[in-house]
Amino acid sequence: MKKLLLGALIGTALTTTVEAKPLVAYFTLTGNTENAAKIVAEETGADLYKIELVTPYPAEYKEQTELAKKELAEGTLPPIKPWPENIGEYDVVFVGSPVWWGTMSTPVRTFLASGVLKGKKVIPFVTHGGGGADNSFSDTAQCGYGRLERI
Ligand SMILES: Cc1cc2nc3c(=O)[nH]c(=O)nc-3n(C[C@H](O)[C@H](O)[C@H](O)COP(=O)(O)O)c2cc1C
């Protein structure tokens, strides 16, 4: 009986001291954010989840920029495919996005605005083409979050 109790206590101590794995959720069109996401996952031991659009973005850069501009101006949240069923198990979620027109890309906005990360620690990161993160982090407030700190 004593052994059983001890085993249970050690088990509890282990599960409370060992931190749960984080998740790295990211969207990418050309692979840059995916590369960054893989580095974050390697460094933190996190699982990876690629955010995918129900209707893929056009292949041409000009069309991509025009569609993104329209979506951002109109506040359109393009539908994304379902996220992992076990997402509730993650306490910490890194969220990666390309910078689009100086802000967070619309597929990542869909993910954030869904509310599925409410109550979790959300750590955003972005890749960009030289213009900097710009309003990407402060604009997370538009997705139901406060200004999120960059890493
Ligand atoms: C629609 C669109 C808008 C973009 N807007 C910006 C921008 O405002 N500033 C910037 O530095 N780069 C901008 N870029 C470049 C991307 O942020 C950059 O190439 C990024 O690393 C792409 O990530 P990905 O390969 O994961 O898609 C834009 C690219 C696209 C397709």
The ligand as an SDF file (V2000), in Angstrom:
LIG
                    3D

 31 33  0  0  0  0  0  0  0  0999 V2000
    0.8780   39.2240  -49.9390 C   0  0  0  0  0  0  0  0  0  0  0  0
    2.2760   39.5420  -49.4880 C   0  0  0  0  0  0  0  0  0  0  0  0
    2.5320   40.7190  -48.8120 C   0  0  0  0  0  0  0  0  0  0  0  0
    3.8180   40.9930  -48.3260 C   0  0  0  0  0  0  0  0  0  0  0  0
    4.0100   42.1310  -47.6090 N   0  0  0  0  0  0  0  0  0  0  0  0
    5.2490   42.3750  -47.0710 C   0  0  0  0  0  0  0  0  0  0  0  0
    5.4820   43.5250  -46.2570 C   0  0  0  0  0  0  0  0  0  0  0  0
    4.5970   44.3380  -46.0240 O   0  0  0  0  0  0  0  0  0  0  0  0
    6.7300   43.7060  -45.7410 N   0  0  0  0  0  0  0  0  0  0  0  0
    7.7650   42.8290  -45.9780 C   0  0  0  0  0  0  0  0  0  0  0  0
    8.8580   43.0370  -45.4890 O   0  0  0  0  0  0  0  0  0  0  0  0
    7.5540   41.7050  -46.7210 N   0  0  0  0  0  0  0  0  0  0  0  0
    6.3310   41.4660  -47.2610 C   0  0  0  0  0  0  0  0  0  0  0  0
    6.1240   40.3220  -48.0020 N   0  0  0  0  0  0  0  0  0  0  0  0
    7.2160   39.3420  -48.1220 C   0  0  0  0  0  0  0  0  0  0  0  0
    7.0360   38.2030  -47.1150 C   0  0  0  0  0  0  0  0  0  0  0  0
    6.7160   38.6920  -45.8180 O   0  0  0  0  0  0  0  0  0  0  0  0
    8.3130   37.3790  -46.9640 C   0  0  0  0  0  0  0  0  0  0  0  0
    8.7780   36.9550  -48.2140 O   0  0  0  0  0  0  0  0  0  0  0  0
    8.0550   36.1890  -46.0500 C   0  0  0  0  0  0  0  0  0  0  0  0
    9.2660   35.6950  -45.5370 O   0  0  0  0  0  0  0  0  0  0  0  0
    7.3090   35.0810  -46.7790 C   0  0  0  0  0  0  0  0  0  0  0  0
    7.0900   34.0230  -45.8930 O   0  0  0  0  0  0  0  0  0  0  0  0
    6.6710   32.5870  -46.4410 P   0  0  0  0  0  0  0  0  0  0  0  0
    7.7870   32.1110  -47.3480 O   0  0  0  0  0  0  0  0  0  0  0  0
    6.5640   31.7480  -45.2060 O   0  0  0  0  0  0  0  0  0  0  0  0
    5.3840   32.7340  -47.1680 O   0  0  0  0  0  0  0  0  0  0  0  0
    4.8700   40.0590  -48.5260 C   0  0  0  0  0  0  0  0  0  0  0  0
    4.6070   38.8920  -49.2620 C   0  0  0  0  0  0  0  0  0  0  0  0
    3.3290   38.6260  -49.7250 C   0  0  0  0  0  0  0  0  0  0  0  0
    3.0550   37.3570  -50.4920 C   0  0  0  0  0  0  0  0  0  0  0  0
  1  2  1  0
  2  3  1  0
  2 30  2  0
  3  4  2  0
  4  5  1  0
  4 28  1  0
  5  6  2  0
  6  7  1  0
  6 13  1  0
  7  8  2  0
  7  9  1  0
  9 10  1  0
 10 11  2  0
 10 12  1  0
 12 13  2  0
 13 14  1  0
 14 15  1  0
 14 28  1  0
 15 16  1  0
 16 17  1  0
 16 18  1  0
 18 19  1  0
 18 20  1  0
 20 21  1  0
 20 22  1  0
 22 23  1  0
 23 24  1  0
 24 25  2  0
 24 26  1  0
 24 27  1  0
 28 29  2  0
 29 30  1  0
 30 31  1  0
M  END
$$$$
